[in-house]
Amino acid sequence: MQWNQIKTLFILCFLILDVYLLMQFMEKQERADVDVLSIQEETSLESKLEQEDITISDHEVEIEEDSYISVLRREYSDKELSQLADLDKQDVEVIDKNLIVSKFEEPIAIPEKAQPADISKLVKSHIIHSEEFTYWGWNKDRNALLFLQEKKDKPIYFNENGMLLVYLNKDNEMEYYTQTMLGEAEEQGDLRTLTKPMKAIEILYNANELYAEDNITNTEIGYHTRIPLANGKQVFAPTYKITVNGERNYFINAIEGHIFASNDTEFIGDAIQSTLSKIKKLDDEVEWKDSILQLLNQKLQVEGSRGEE
């Protein structure tokens, strides 16, 4: 009797083991099929790019998984307001607890032939929370320096609630700046597998955004939201920034595959327009109120498709 029970138990164990091994085999086979399909797709894309002489200088991104993040607009604390008051050689005002507007006592010249790293270091020596910002570029159309706030060591692309704009005068000297910030980031949902960079490039190609003899000069990843919310809380998606020929920037949602182009001249113009309405709230006793309003209005008069980085 005991032998029959033992024999039945062995049979059940072997059946469970067989089912487990079969599942493992099927899973490995499925992964292999996906890898083969991915290789075939990349080979097909590379062939199409080669036919049109479209080259790729950079498409390496280390991160493979990420999640959506939720972020609230930041209101500056009393401690931060105290830090602002202690900033050297500048007059600082804070509007609605979330917009810093500052005038340098004396315009600060940008060294001739300064490199991006030099400009970044110079500006960051005059602001609070400098470690949270990364230099985007010098927009020559608006004559302003644009910095983007970072979350999880990645930039938040083109968001008016997390940016630093330094306004230059006609002599290319730093005269004013405005600064907004986003609060702490909270992950939304589980980690998601991101679209591979080559797939993002394929999305660009299929959307007819790549032309013969184009060169993809840079690929990196950050965050972006398509719909900024009025209450200040926003959900950001992992997003590739793909730069073509060193000048055209495209953004591809790394989870859903949505694509959109950038125009920093328009973005800065929109940000200035929004800032103007807020600066008008400043007390008329602020001596430089009219001066900054005049400068910003002048910067809105320029025409141009996009600025230089």
Secondary structure, 3 states (H helix, E strand, C coil): CHHHHHHHHHHHHHHHHHHHHHHHHHHHHHHHHHHHHHHHHHHHHHHHHHHCCCEECCCCCCCCEEEEEEEEECCCCHHHHHHHHCCCCEEEEEECCCEEEEEEEEEEECCCCCCHHHHHHHHHCCCCCHHHEEEEEEECCCCEEEEEEEECCEEECCCCCCEEEEEECCCCEEEEEEECCEEEEEEEEEEEECCCHHHHHHHHHHCCCCCCCCEEEEEEEEEECCCCCCCCEEEEEEEEEEEECCCEEEEEECCCCCEEECCHHHHHHHHHHHHHHHHCCCCCCCCCHHHHHHHHHHHCCCCCCCCCC
